[in-house]
Amino acid sequence: MRHFGHIAPAVREGLFFQEPCEFGAGSSPRTLSAALGATLYSPATRPRLADDVIKQAGRGVVSMVLCLEDSIDDSEVVGAEENLVRQFADLDARGVEVPLLFIRVREPGQITDVVQRLGSAVRLLSGFVLPKFTEERGVPFMEALGNAEKACGQRLFAMPVLESPELLHLETRAETLRGIARTVDKYRERVLALRLGVTDFCSAYGLRRAPDMTAYDVQIVGAVIADVVNVLGRSDGTGFTITGPVWEYFRLQERMFKPQLRRSPFLEGRAEELRTALIEHDLDGLLREIELDRANGLLGKTCIHPSHVAPVHALSVVSHEEFSDAQDILRPERGGGGVLRSVYTNKMNEVKPHRAWAERTLQRAEVFGVAREDVGFVDLLAAGLAE
């Protein structure tokens, strides 16, 4: 699979200076953690879940979480597990390409139980999402994951969700973070990415952000995100990929919006009109939050509606300007450091301080591609929404 792989090759060629690379469930953890993109959550109770997975893959989704936790009622868990087993068997029988599939569980015992019940269809499973992760709760989850790996004979990743009250509350945050850091470092080879559970953070204080506000505008939440990145997102080799928080609103009507975007694949001067349409369709808050995610060191995003996927992916593509700066900074002859004027002659590139940024930018460029010099976000969004 590849990002923007659902659009025609000729269109991709017109959009990308460097096209996104191909990857799959067997790719390196480094590639997969960067490539997760918009991870779409779906309740495991959906009766046509296999059809949903195939449909979303055809629309550009490359990672999905099938949820047995907060998205379903406590009374539905047994039926949801049975449904998951049936739907995986259905997908396995069809032999189609699927996104990276993860199951969000409630307790460690579900991991080994579900893997056993999946049988041969476990080949379609990439791993598990582990809720309310702390050192105390996390170790049993990670041990269960190791046992499941041995039982099925294939690699399974963990994506811990950082959302516990102990992480939010100031008096316990530092020690909770240290415990999480110890745990994920101990099981580093199994941890694909860390996810932020901002809805649970807000719940602890009876808060809910409005559609014109980002998670970073809620200061108590923004402070936790900053601390998580501080401890767990460092670029010195000890850090992990940390994904952006969920965006809860989805009033965007794609069927009405897509024709506006598709009138011309290259806009023909209509960029400002379409940007206005994006704001009118309640995407303004989401777009601002995606930009703030990246500015704060996060990559990818939890999504609960398909309309969020294309904006996340469009804003994940590396601009030609970013790519040029990153390449220039990382040239071998720049190894000694120094300061240079950017290729676009509009900024200073300081080689040593900007090196980690440049390395991350080229990693993102590998999986999301590099836009052509005259291609912007709206062009990429239009292509991403194409059917």
C-alpha positions as CSV (number, residue, x, y, z in Angstrom):
1,M,0.0,0.0,0.0
2,R,1.0,3.6,-0.2
3,H,-0.5,7.0,0.7
4,F,-2.5,8.4,-2.2
5,G,-2.3,5.0,-3.8
6,H,-6.1,5.1,-4.4
7,I,-5.7,7.9,-7.0
8,A,-4.7,7.5,-10.6
9,P,-1.0,7.3,-11.3
10,A,-1.2,10.1,-13.8
11,V,-2.7,12.4,-11.1
12,R,-0.1,11.4,-8.6
13,E,2.6,12.2,-11.0
14,G,1.2,15.7,-11.5
15,L,1.0,16.3,-7.7
16,F,4.3,14.9,-6.4
17,F,7.9,15.9,-6.9
18,Q,8.7,12.6,-5.0
19,E,5.9,10.1,-4.7
20,P,5.0,8.3,-1.4
21,C,6.8,5.0,-1.0
22,E,5.1,1.6,-0.9
23,F,5.0,-0.2,2.5
24,G,3.1,-3.1,4.1
25,A,2.6,-4.9,7.3
26,G,6.1,-6.4,7.0
27,S,7.9,-3.0,6.7
28,S,10.2,-1.7,9.3
29,P,8.8,-0.3,12.5
30,R,10.4,3.1,11.6
31,T,8.5,3.2,8.3
32,L,5.2,2.0,9.7
33,S,5.2,4.4,12.7
34,A,5.6,7.3,10.3
35,A,3.1,6.0,7.8
36,L,0.1,5.5,10.1
37,G,-1.4,8.7,9.0
38,A,-5.1,9.2,9.9
39,T,-5.8,6.1,11.9
40,L,-9.6,5.5,11.6
41,Y,-11.4,4.0,14.5
42,S,-14.5,1.8,14.1
43,P,-16.6,0.0,16.7
44,A,-16.1,-3.8,16.5
45,T,-19.8,-4.3,16.6
46,R,-20.4,-3.1,13.0
47,P,-22.2,-6.0,11.2
48,R,-20.5,-5.3,7.8
49,L,-17.1,-4.5,9.2
50,A,-15.2,-6.4,6.5
51,D,-17.0,-4.3,3.8
52,D,-16.2,-1.1,5.8
53,V,-12.5,-2.0,5.9
54,I,-12.3,-2.7,2.2
55,K,-14.3,0.5,1.4
56,Q,-12.0,2.7,3.6
57,A,-8.9,1.1,2.0
58,G,-10.2,2.1,-1.3
59,R,-10.5,5.7,-0.1
60,G,-6.9,6.0,1.1
61,V,-7.1,4.7,4.7
62,V,-3.9,2.9,5.6
63,S,-4.5,2.1,9.3
64,M,-7.6,1.2,11.2
65,V,-8.4,0.4,14.8
66,L,-11.3,-2.0,15.5
67,C,-12.5,-1.1,18.9
68,L,-13.7,-3.3,21.8
69,E,-13.3,-0.6,24.4
70,D,-15.0,2.8,24.9
71,S,-16.8,2.9,21.6
72,I,-19.1,0.0,22.5
73,D,-21.4,-0.7,25.5
74,D,-20.1,-3.0,28.2
75,S,-22.9,-5.5,27.4
76,E,-21.7,-5.7,23.8
77,V,-18.2,-7.0,24.3
78,V,-18.9,-10.7,23.9
79,G,-20.8,-10.1,20.7
80,A,-18.2,-7.7,19.4
81,E,-15.5,-10.3,19.9
82,E,-17.5,-12.9,18.0
83,N,-18.2,-10.3,15.2
84,L,-14.5,-9.5,14.9
85,V,-13.6,-13.2,14.5
86,R,-16.2,-13.5,11.7
87,Q,-15.2,-10.3,10.0
88,F,-11.5,-11.2,10.0
89,A,-12.4,-14.6,8.5
90,D,-14.4,-12.9,5.8
91,L,-11.5,-10.6,4.9
92,D,-9.1,-13.5,4.9
93,A,-11.4,-15.5,2.5
94,R,-11.6,-12.6,0.1
95,G,-7.8,-12.3,-0.2
96,V,-7.9,-8.5,-0.6
97,E,-5.4,-5.9,0.5
98,V,-6.4,-4.3,3.8
99,P,-5.0,-1.4,5.9
100,L,-2.8,-2.0,8.9
101,L,-5.4,-3.4,11.3
102,F,-5.3,-3.0,15.1
103,I,-7.7,-4.2,17.8
104,R,-8.4,-2.0,20.8
105,V,-8.9,-4.2,23.8
106,R,-10.1,-3.6,27.3
107,E,-7.9,-6.1,29.3
108,P,-4.7,-8.1,28.7
109,G,-6.6,-11.5,28.5
110,Q,-8.4,-10.4,25.4
111,I,-5.2,-10.2,23.5
112,T,-4.3,-13.9,23.7
113,D,-7.9,-14.9,23.5
114,V,-8.6,-13.0,20.3
115,V,-5.4,-14.1,18.6
116,Q,-6.3,-17.7,19.3
117,R,-9.8,-17.3,18.0
118,L,-8.7,-15.6,14.8
119,G,-6.9,-18.7,13.6
120,S,-5.2,-18.2,10.2
121,A,-6.9,-14.8,9.7
122,V,-4.5,-13.4,12.3
123,R,-2.1,-12.8,9.4
124,L,-4.2,-9.6,8.7
125,L,-3.7,-8.3,12.2
126,S,-0.9,-5.8,12.9
127,G,-1.3,-5.4,16.6
128,F,-3.3,-4.0,19.5
129,V,-4.2,-0.6,21.0
130,L,-3.8,-0.7,24.8
131,P,-6.0,1.7,26.7
132,K,-5.3,3.9,29.8
133,F,-1.6,2.8,29.7
134,T,0.5,3.3,32.8
135,E,3.4,1.2,34.1
136,E,1.1,-0.8,36.4
137,R,-1.5,-1.5,33.7
138,G,0.9,-1.6,30.8
139,V,3.2,-4.4,31.8
140,P,0.5,-7.1,31.8
141,F,-0.7,-5.9,28.4
142,M,2.8,-6.1,27.0
143,E,3.4,-9.5,28.5
144,A,0.1,-10.8,27.0
145,L,1.2,-9.3,23.6
146,G,4.5,-11.3,23.8
147,N,2.6,-14.5,24.6
148,A,0.3,-13.9,21.6
149,E,3.2,-13.3,19.3
150,K,4.7,-16.7,20.3
151,A,1.4,-18.4,19.9
152,C,0.7,-17.1,16.4
153,G,4.3,-16.9,15.1
154,Q,4.1,-13.4,13.7
155,R,5.0,-9.9,14.7
156,L,2.4,-7.9,16.6
157,F,2.8,-4.3,17.6
158,A,1.4,-2.3,20.5
159,M,0.0,1.2,20.4
160,P,-0.4,2.3,24.1
161,V,-3.0,5.1,24.7
162,L,-1.9,7.7,27.2
163,E,-5.1,8.8,28.7
164,S,-5.2,7.9,32.4
165,P,-6.1,10.4,35.2
166,E,-2.7,9.8,36.8
167,L,-1.1,11.3,33.7
168,L,-3.4,14.3,33.7
169,H,-3.3,15.2,37.4
170,L,-0.3,17.4,38.2
171,E,0.7,15.7,41.5
172,T,1.1,12.3,39.8
173,R,2.1,13.3,36.3
174,A,5.8,13.2,36.6
175,E,6.0,9.8,38.2
176,T,3.4,8.4,35.8
177,L,5.4,9.6,32.9
178,R,8.6,8.1,34.3
179,G,6.8,4.7,34.7
180,I,5.4,4.8,31.2
181,A,8.8,5.7,29.9
182,R,10.4,2.7,31.7
183,T,7.7,0.3,30.3
184,V,7.8,1.4,26.7
185,D,11.6,1.4,26.7
186,K,11.6,-2.1,28.1
187,Y,9.4,-3.3,25.3
188,R,10.6,-0.9,22.7
189,E,10.7,-3.4,19.8
190,R,7.0,-4.0,20.2
191,V,5.8,-0.3,20.6
192,L,4.9,1.1,17.2
193,A,3.5,4.5,18.4
194,L,2.0,6.2,21.4
195,R,-1.5,7.6,21.1
196,L,-3.0,10.5,23.1
197,G,-6.5,10.0,24.6
198,V,-7.5,13.7,24.9
199,T,-11.2,12.9,25.3
200,D,-10.5,11.1,28.5
201,F,-8.3,14.0,29.7
202,C,-11.2,16.4,29.1
203,S,-13.6,14.0,30.8
204,A,-11.7,14.2,34.1
205,Y,-12.6,17.9,34.4
206,G,-16.0,17.8,32.6
207,L,-14.6,19.7,29.6
208,R,-15.3,19.4,25.9
209,R,-13.7,21.6,23.3
210,A,-15.9,23.4,20.8
211,P,-15.4,22.8,17.0
212,D,-13.6,26.2,16.6
213,M,-11.1,25.3,19.3
214,T,-8.1,22.9,19.2
215,A,-6.8,20.6,21.9
216,Y,-4.0,23.1,22.4
217,D,-6.5,25.8,23.3
218,V,-7.6,23.8,26.3
219,Q,-4.6,24.6,28.4
220,I,-4.8,21.7,30.8
221,V,-4.7,19.3,27.9
222,G,-2.1,21.3,26.0
223,A,0.2,21.1,29.1
224,V,-0.1,17.3,29.2
225,I,0.7,17.0,25.5
226,A,3.8,19.1,26.0
227,D,5.0,17.0,28.9
228,V,4.3,13.7,27.0
229,V,6.4,15.0,24.1
230,N,9.1,16.3,26.5
231,V,9.6,12.9,28.0
232,L,8.6,10.4,25.3
233,G,9.1,12.3,22.0
234,R,12.8,13.2,22.0
235,S,14.8,13.1,18.9
236,D,17.9,11.7,20.6
237,G,17.0,8.0,19.8
238,T,15.0,7.5,23.0
239,G,11.8,8.9,21.7
240,F,8.7,7.3,20.1
241,T,6.3,8.4,17.4
242,I,3.4,10.2,19.2
243,T,0.1,10.6,17.3
244,G,-2.3,13.5,17.4
245,P,-5.5,13.5,19.4
246,V,-8.9,12.7,18.0
247,W,-11.0,15.4,16.4
248,E,-14.6,14.8,17.5
249,Y,-16.7,16.8,15.0
250,F,-17.7,15.7,11.5
251,R,-20.4,17.9,10.0
252,L,-18.5,17.9,6.7
253,Q,-20.9,16.6,4.0
254,E,-18.5,14.9,1.6
255,R,-21.0,14.2,-1.1
256,M,-21.8,17.9,-1.4
257,F,-18.2,19.0,-1.0
258,K,-16.4,16.7,-3.4
259,P,-17.9,18.2,-6.6
260,Q,-16.6,21.6,-5.6
261,L,-13.1,20.1,-5.3
262,R,-13.3,18.1,-8.5
263,R,-14.2,20.9,-10.9
264,S,-10.6,21.1,-11.8
265,P,-7.7,18.8,-10.5
266,F,-5.4,21.8,-10.5
267,L,-7.8,24.4,-9.3
268,E,-7.5,26.9,-12.2
269,G,-7.3,29.9,-9.9
270,R,-10.0,28.7,-7.5
271,A,-7.8,28.0,-4.5
272,E,-9.2,30.9,-2.4
273,E,-12.8,29.9,-3.1
274,L,-12.1,26.3,-2.0
275,R,-10.2,27.4,1.1
276,T,-13.4,29.4,2.0
277,A,-15.4,26.3,1.4
278,L,-13.2,24.3,3.7
279,I,-13.9,26.8,6.5
280,E,-17.6,26.8,5.8
281,H,-17.7,23.0,6.1
282,D,-16.3,23.1,9.6
283,L,-12.8,22.0,8.7
284,D,-11.1,25.1,9.9
285,G,-10.6,23.8,13.5
286,L,-9.4,20.4,12.3
287,L,-6.9,21.9,9.9
288,R,-5.5,24.2,12.7
289,E,-5.2,21.3,15.1
290,I,-3.3,19.1,12.5
291,E,-0.9,22.0,11.9
292,L,-0.4,22.4,15.7
293,D,0.1,18.6,16.1
294,R,3.0,18.7,13.8
295,A,4.4,21.9,15.3
296,N,4.3,20.2,18.7
297,G,6.1,17.0,17.5
298,L,3.2,14.7,16.8
299,L,2.7,12.7,13.6
300,G,-0.5,11.1,12.4
301,K,-3.9,11.5,14.1
302,T,-6.7,9.5,15.6
303,C,-9.8,9.8,13.5
304,I,-13.4,8.7,14.2
305,H,-14.9,9.8,10.8
306,P,-13.8,9.1,7.2
307,S,-14.1,12.8,6.3
308,H,-11.1,13.5,8.5
309,V,-8.7,11.2,6.6
310,A,-8.0,13.2,3.5
311,P,-7.2,16.5,5.4
312,V,-4.8,14.7,7.7
313,H,-3.0,13.1,4.7
314,A,-3.0,16.2,2.6
315,L,-1.3,18.2,5.4
316,S,1.2,15.4,6.0
317,V,2.7,15.7,2.6
318,V,6.0,17.5,2.7
319,S,6.2,20.7,0.8
320,H,8.8,21.3,-1.9
321,E,10.3,24.1,0.3
322,E,10.5,21.9,3.4
323,F,12.1,19.1,1.4
324,S,14.7,21.5,-0.2
325,D,15.6,22.8,3.2
326,A,15.9,19.4,4.8
327,Q,18.1,18.1,1.9
328,D,20.3,21.1,2.1
329,I,20.8,20.8,5.9
330,L,21.7,17.1,5.6
331,R,24.2,17.3,2.8
332,P,27.5,15.5,3.8
333,E,29.5,18.6,3.3
334,R,27.4,20.4,6.0
335,G,28.5,17.9,8.7
336,G,30.6,20.5,10.4
337,G,27.7,22.8,11.0
338,G,27.3,26.4,10.1
339,V,24.5,28.7,8.9
340,L,23.2,29.0,5.3
341,R,20.5,30.8,3.5
342,S,17.6,28.5,2.4
343,V,17.1,27.5,-1.2
344,Y,14.0,29.6,-1.2
345,T,16.0,32.5,0.2
346,N,13.4,33.3,2.8
347,K,14.9,31.8,6.0
348,M,18.1,30.8,7.9
349,N,19.0,27.1,8.1
350,E,21.4,26.4,10.9
351,V,22.8,23.0,10.3
352,K,23.3,21.5,13.7
353,P,20.1,22.8,15.5
354,H,17.9,21.9,12.4
355,R,19.4,18.5,11.8
356,A,16.8,16.5,13.8
357,W,14.0,18.5,12.1
358,A,15.5,17.7,8.7
359,E,15.8,14.0,9.5
360,R,12.2,13.8,10.6
361,T,11.1,15.8,7.5
362,L,12.8,13.3,5.1
363,Q,11.2,10.4,7.0
364,R,7.8,12.0,6.5
365,A,8.7,12.7,2.9
366,E,9.5,9.0,2.3
367,V,6.0,7.8,3.3
368,F,3.8,10.8,2.4
369,G,5.7,12.1,-0.6
370,V,6.9,15.6,-1.6
371,A,4.6,18.0,-3.4
372,R,5.6,19.7,-6.6
373,E,6.6,23.3,-6.2
374,D,3.2,24.7,-7.4
375,V,1.0,22.1,-5.6
376,G,-0.6,23.1,-2.3
377,F,-2.9,21.6,0.3
378,V,-6.1,22.1,-1.6
379,D,-4.8,20.3,-4.6
380,L,-3.8,17.3,-2.4
381,L,-7.1,17.4,-0.6
382,A,-9.0,17.3,-3.8
383,A,-7.0,14.4,-5.0
384,G,-7.4,12.6,-1.7
385,L,-11.2,12.9,-1.9
386,A,-11.4,11.7,-5.5
387,E,-13.2,8.4,-6.1
